[in-house]
Amino acid sequence: MASPGPRFRIKTRHYDATKWCSENRKSGPKLSDLPVELMNMICDFLVEPDDPDNPFPETEDMSAFRLTSRAINQKTYDSFAKVFFGCCSIDMGWRGLQRLAGISQTPELARNVRHVYLKQQRRKHLETDVSASDYLSEARIRRARLELEKDDFLGRSGADTLALGSAFTRLPNLNQVDIWLSRVDARPPLRDRLGLLEPRTSTHMFAILTAALDHAGIKLRVLEMHNPDSRPTNIEPISIRALNMPRDTMTCFSQLSELSFFLETRDQTVEQLKYWYRFTANFISNSSQLRKLELKFRDNWEDTAKVFSSIAAYVKLPRLEHLSFFYMQCSGKDLQTFLDNHTKLQSLSLDSLRITGETTFADVLGSMQSLQTKLSTFKCRQIAQEGKRLYFRTLGDVKTYRPHPERTITRTSIMWARPHDFEIVASPLKYEGSAEWWHFGGVQHQIGLLKDDLVVSSLSCEPGEDDEDSPEFYLWSYMPQD
């Protein structure tokens, strides 16, 4: 009789438990005799997260279930492939691309891949291994150096784009790609000594993705960009120049239903093109099927007004339902125009905006009250008018913060705050307002109350005044500035 294999053998004190089970198994129906459909239902139940807010499946119970017998393992293979390969996280280096190629060359796995996370290759440990010749073995140093050389060859030759594109051609159900943004560290002496390339930037990764999608002929449904670090200074946005691409290539994004962008308006390494501010509007207009749009900026506030003016003038998304703007300067007229052109919104979030011009934020709220009849959720935070902070006299949400022990200024951003940053903050400096479907009178009524409750303070809103650790970010303090 053939051995059941090491994966299915349970030994305790040199006693083979699988042999005992086979000898003492009772006659009658067995769990392994269940049809595949029921097996899949059991697997779906086992991987369902205990926390409804957790999007990732719980795989431990299903893995244990699959190891109970060879028959169960074979019958649950499709469920295994769906759970473990439905979302693949890939480092954009030689090793990560080889892994994706292996997955794509196995049809049973490739057809289940629907979502790919692209991350920068973690080269730091390899560079450390190469430089640590005093206490590491020669074989380990040689392996690290070889992997770095392979990765650099991919970058210099453009083979990384071909490798990603070739893998994509064998992923028939791929519809979502996420790019994890992070800041490239300063060039260490080791890279100069070994002649190594810089790690791929976020802009470079987006360019590789675009070319790979074009090569594979894939039209994405979801494109999102994430910050894996809680500190804003560790974010490296996509350069707005990366959105300037041929029309044929841009068709890869024409079927997007969800788009989340984190953009930087200036690329200091090249000369600014004449119509650079139109690139974002052209890209978003190409994605006319969008239902969800999230647009964030990082530096150069004075540039975002010009970018958003082009967006307000040319972008009309008839199916848009969820909209978020973060870290942006714009004219009140452009903001009102864009919102008036999209009256099917169900949720709207405005975070850290500096509004200029004669059209005030109160005017924008008044227009929303009459036109945004489908809204179920509205949130606003850190809105400024002509350089002065706006707050809500009575209706705003009061947050709690504690001053930094070495400074008298409080941190303000709930998004970036650490646990020790909290202290009770009193009225009237309430910079956040919200209107929800369950509020008394509904969303429109609550927006009207927020409009009437809005006050222009005497405090300025210059970015960087309140947080020396993040001078380029728009963080407000609850403490007045002298």
Secondary structure as the mmCIF struct_conf table of DSSP 4:
data_model
#
loop_
_struct_conf.conf_type_id
_struct_conf.id
_struct_conf.beg_label_comp_id
_struct_conf.beg_label_asym_id
_struct_conf.beg_label_seq_id
_struct_conf.end_label_comp_id
_struct_conf.end_label_asym_id
_struct_conf.end_label_seq_id
HELX_RH_3T_P HELX_RH_3T_P1 PRO A 6 PHE A 8
STRN STRN1 LYS A 11 THR A 12
TURN_TY1_P TURN_TY1_P1 ARG A 13 HIS A 14
STRN STRN2 TYR A 15 ASP A 16
HELX_RH_AL_P HELX_RH_AL_P1 ALA A 17 ASN A 24
HELX_LH_PP_P HELX_LH_PP_P1 ARG A 25 LYS A 26
BEND BEND1 SER A 27 GLY A 28
HELX_RH_3T_P HELX_RH_3T_P2 LEU A 31 ASP A 33
BEND BEND2 LEU A 34 LEU A 34
HELX_RH_AL_P HELX_RH_AL_P2 VAL A 36 VAL A 47
BEND BEND3 GLU A 48 GLU A 48
BEND BEND4 ASP A 50 ASP A 51
TURN_TY1_P TURN_TY1_P2 PRO A 52 ASP A 53
BEND BEND5 PHE A 56 PHE A 56
HELX_RH_AL_P HELX_RH_AL_P3 GLU A 60 ARG A 66
TURN_TY1_P TURN_TY1_P3 LEU A 67 LEU A 67
BEND BEND6 THR A 68 THR A 68
HELX_RH_AL_P HELX_RH_AL_P4 ARG A 70 LYS A 75
TURN_TY1_P TURN_TY1_P4 THR A 76 THR A 76
HELX_RH_AL_P HELX_RH_AL_P5 TYR A 77 PHE A 85
BEND BEND7 GLY A 86 GLY A 86
STRN STRN3 CYS A 87 ASP A 91
BEND BEND8 MET A 92 GLY A 93
HELX_RH_AL_P HELX_RH_AL_P6 TRP A 94 SER A 104
TURN_TY1_P TURN_TY1_P5 GLN A 105 GLN A 105
BEND BEND9 THR A 106 THR A 106
HELX_RH_AL_P HELX_RH_AL_P7 PRO A 107 ALA A 110
TURN_TY1_P TURN_TY1_P6 ARG A 111 ASN A 112
STRN STRN4 HIS A 115 LYS A 119
HELX_RH_AL_P HELX_RH_AL_P8 LYS A 124 SER A 131
TURN_TY1_P TURN_TY1_P7 SER A 133 TYR A 135
BEND BEND10 LEU A 136 LEU A 136
HELX_RH_AL_P HELX_RH_AL_P9 GLU A 138 SER A 157
TURN_TY1_P TURN_TY1_P8 GLY A 158 GLY A 158
HELX_RH_AL_P HELX_RH_AL_P10 ALA A 159 THR A 169
TURN_TY1_P TURN_TY1_P9 ARG A 170 ARG A 170
TURN_TY1_P TURN_TY1_P10 PRO A 172 ASN A 173
STRN STRN5 GLN A 176 TRP A 180
HELX_LH_PP_P HELX_LH_PP_P2 ARG A 183 ALA A 186
HELX_RH_AL_P HELX_RH_AL_P11 PRO A 189 LEU A 194
TURN_TY1_P TURN_TY1_P11 GLY A 195 GLY A 195
HELX_LH_PP_P HELX_LH_PP_P3 LEU A 196 THR A 201
HELX_RH_AL_P HELX_RH_AL_P12 SER A 202 ALA A 216
TURN_TY1_P TURN_TY1_P12 GLY A 217 GLY A 217
BEND BEND11 ARG A 221 ARG A 221
STRN STRN6 VAL A 222 HIS A 226
BEND BEND12 ASP A 229 ARG A 231
HELX_RH_3T_P HELX_RH_3T_P3 PRO A 232 ASN A 234
HELX_LH_PP_P HELX_LH_PP_P4 PRO A 237 PRO A 237
STRN STRN7 ILE A 238 SER A 239
HELX_RH_3T_P HELX_RH_3T_P4 ILE A 240 LEU A 243
HELX_RH_AL_P HELX_RH_AL_P13 ARG A 247 MET A 250
HELX_RH_3T_P HELX_RH_3T_P5 THR A 251 PHE A 253
TURN_TY1_P TURN_TY1_P13 SER A 254 GLN A 255
BEND BEND13 SER A 257 SER A 257
STRN STRN8 GLU A 258 GLU A 264
BEND BEND14 THR A 265 THR A 265
TURN_TY1_P TURN_TY1_P14 GLN A 268 THR A 269
BEND BEND15 VAL A 270 VAL A 270
HELX_LH_PP_P HELX_LH_PP_P5 GLU A 271 LEU A 273
TURN_TY1_P TURN_TY1_P15 LYS A 274 TYR A 275
HELX_RH_3T_P HELX_RH_3T_P6 TRP A 276 ARG A 278
HELX_RH_AL_P HELX_RH_AL_P14 PHE A 279 ASN A 286
TURN_TY1_P TURN_TY1_P16 SER A 288 GLN A 289
BEND BEND16 ARG A 291 ARG A 291
STRN STRN9 LYS A 292 PHE A 297
BEND BEND17 ASP A 299 ASP A 299
HELX_RH_AL_P HELX_RH_AL_P15 TRP A 301 TYR A 314
TURN_TY1_P TURN_TY1_P17 PRO A 318 ARG A 319
STRN STRN10 HIS A 322 SER A 331
HELX_RH_AL_P HELX_RH_AL_P16 GLY A 332 ASP A 340
TURN_TY1_P TURN_TY1_P18 ASN A 341 ASN A 341
TURN_TY1_P TURN_TY1_P19 THR A 343 LYS A 344
BEND BEND18 GLN A 346 GLN A 346
STRN STRN11 SER A 347 THR A 356
BEND BEND19 GLY A 357 THR A 359
HELX_RH_AL_P HELX_RH_AL_P17 PHE A 361 LEU A 371
TURN_TY1_P TURN_TY1_P20 THR A 373 LYS A 374
BEND BEND20 SER A 376 SER A 376
STRN STRN12 THR A 377 GLN A 385
TURN_TY1_P TURN_TY1_P21 GLU A 386 GLY A 387
STRN STRN13 LYS A 388 PHE A 392
BEND BEND21 ARG A 393 GLY A 396
STRN STRN14 ASP A 397 ASP A 397
HELX_LH_PP_P HELX_LH_PP_P6 VAL A 398 LYS A 399
STRN STRN15 THR A 400 THR A 400
STRN STRN16 PRO A 403 PRO A 403
TURN_TY1_P TURN_TY1_P22 PRO A 405 GLU A 406
BEND BEND22 THR A 408 ILE A 409
STRN STRN17 THR A 410 THR A 410
HELX_LH_PP_P HELX_LH_PP_P7 ARG A 411 ARG A 411
TURN_TY1_P TURN_TY1_P23 ILE A 414 TRP A 416
HELX_RH_3T_P HELX_RH_3T_P7 PRO A 419 ASP A 421
STRN STRN18 ILE A 424 ILE A 424
TURN_TY1_P TURN_TY1_P24 SER A 427 PRO A 428
STRN STRN19 GLU A 432 GLU A 436
TURN_TY1_P TURN_TY1_P25 TRP A 437 TRP A 438
BEND BEND23 HIS A 439 HIS A 439
TURN_TY1_P TURN_TY1_P26 PHE A 440 GLY A 441
HELX_RH_AL_P HELX_RH_AL_P18 GLY A 442 ASP A 453
STRN STRN20 LEU A 454 SER A 460
TURN_TY1_P TURN_TY1_P27 PRO A 463 GLY A 464
BEND BEND24 GLU A 465 ASP A 466
TURN_TY1_P TURN_TY1_P28 GLU A 468 ASP A 469
BEND BEND25 SER A 470 SER A 470
TURN_TY1_P TURN_TY1_P29 PRO A 471 GLU A 472
BEND BEND26 PHE A 473 PHE A 473
BEND BEND27 TYR A 478 MET A 479
HELX_LH_PP_P HELX_LH_PP_P8 PRO A 480 GLN A 481
#
